[in-house]
Each structure stands twice: as structure tokens, then as C-alpha cells.
């Protein structure tokens, strides 16, 4: 995502690369990494032109974000995960 300029929209190919990395970020035990992964998801949503491009990845990310928003111990990180979950819904 950092290689994209702010005006460049995210395409399906880029999503296929970043989503597995995000999944790994949510599987870590560190709350800070989960928080950053949720921030990336929220920012990614802002860069996607066609919501249909997200559909295959929504099925992957929604349960992970829901789990993080319920189980992350740090309140601020949990709040960021919940915001990202609600944005993706």
C-alpha cells in the first residue's frame, strides 16, 4: 500500500498481494501489529474504486476483524479493529 500514491486506486492484483500480509498481521500476538493491520484495511477501503473488487477478500477479513475487535486486549487497538470491521461490513 505504501507504494501506491494517494491518488492511485487499488486494483484486484494489489489486493491479492496485501490481504495475505494483513492476515498474518492479525495472527500475531502483538496488539500493535493488529492495530496497524486494521488501519491498513481502513485505508485500503478508501482507495478501492469498485467495492465488488473487495468481495473475495471481505469473506477473509470480516471474521478476522470481528475476532480482533472482540479479543484484542489493548482498548485503543480494539477500537481501531472495530472501526475497520464496521467500515468493511
C-alpha positions as CSV (number, residue, x, y, z in Angstrom):
1,X,0.0,0.0,0.0
2,X,2.8,2.4,0.7
3,X,4.0,2.0,-2.9
4,X,0.7,3.5,-4.1
5,X,0.3,7.2,-4.5
6,X,-2.7,8.6,-2.6
7,X,-4.5,9.3,-5.9
8,X,-3.8,5.8,-7.3
9,X,-6.7,3.5,-6.8
10,X,-6.1,-0.1,-5.6
11,X,-6.8,-2.9,-8.1
12,X,-7.5,-6.6,-7.6
13,X,-3.9,-7.6,-8.2
14,X,-2.6,-5.4,-5.4
15,X,-5.3,-6.7,-3.1
16,X,-4.2,-10.3,-3.8
17,X,-0.8,-9.3,-2.5
18,X,-1.7,-7.3,0.5
19,X,-4.5,-9.4,2.0
20,X,-2.4,-12.4,2.9
21,X,0.1,-10.0,4.6
22,X,-2.8,-8.5,6.6
23,X,-4.0,-11.9,7.6
24,X,-0.5,-12.6,9.0
25,X,-0.6,-9.3,10.8
26,X,-3.9,-10.2,12.5
27,X,-2.5,-13.7,13.5
28,X,0.4,-12.2,15.5
29,X,0.1,-11.9,19.3
30,X,1.1,-8.2,19.3
31,X,-1.8,-5.8,19.6
32,X,0.1,-3.0,17.9
33,X,0.6,-5.1,14.8
34,X,-3.1,-6.0,14.7
35,X,-3.9,-2.3,15.1
36,X,-1.7,-1.3,12.2
37,X,-3.3,-4.1,10.1
38,X,-6.7,-2.7,10.8
39,X,-5.5,0.8,9.9
40,X,-4.3,-0.5,6.6
41,X,-7.6,-2.2,5.9
42,X,-9.5,1.1,6.6
43,X,-7.1,3.0,4.3
44,X,-7.4,0.3,1.7
45,X,-11.2,0.7,1.6
46,X,-10.7,4.4,0.8
47,X,-8.6,3.5,-2.2
48,X,-10.8,0.9,-3.8
49,X,-13.0,2.3,-6.6
50,X,-15.2,-0.7,-7.2
51,X,-16.5,-2.4,-4.0
52,X,-17.0,-5.6,-6.0
53,X,-13.2,-6.0,-6.1
54,X,-13.2,-6.4,-2.3
55,X,-15.9,-9.1,-2.3
56,X,-13.5,-12.1,-2.4
57,X,-11.4,-10.6,0.4
58,X,-14.4,-9.5,2.6
59,X,-15.1,-13.1,3.4
60,X,-11.5,-13.4,4.7
61,X,-11.1,-10.1,6.5
62,X,-14.5,-9.8,8.2
63,X,-14.2,-12.7,10.6
64,X,-10.6,-11.8,11.4
65,X,-11.6,-8.2,12.1
66,X,-14.6,-9.2,14.2
67,X,-12.3,-11.5,16.2
68,X,-9.8,-8.8,16.7
69,X,-12.4,-6.2,17.7
70,X,-13.6,-8.6,20.4
71,X,-10.4,-10.1,21.6
72,X,-7.6,-7.6,21.4
73,X,-6.6,-6.7,24.9
74,X,-5.5,-3.1,24.3
75,X,-8.6,-0.9,24.2
76,X,-7.4,1.6,21.6
77,X,-6.3,-1.2,19.2
78,X,-9.6,-3.0,19.8
79,X,-11.4,0.3,18.9
80,X,-9.4,0.6,15.6
81,X,-10.2,-3.0,14.7
82,X,-13.9,-2.4,15.4
83,X,-13.9,0.7,13.2
84,X,-12.2,-1.2,10.4
85,X,-14.7,-4.1,10.8
86,X,-17.7,-1.7,10.6
87,X,-16.2,0.1,7.5
88,X,-15.8,-3.3,5.7
89,X,-19.3,-4.5,6.6
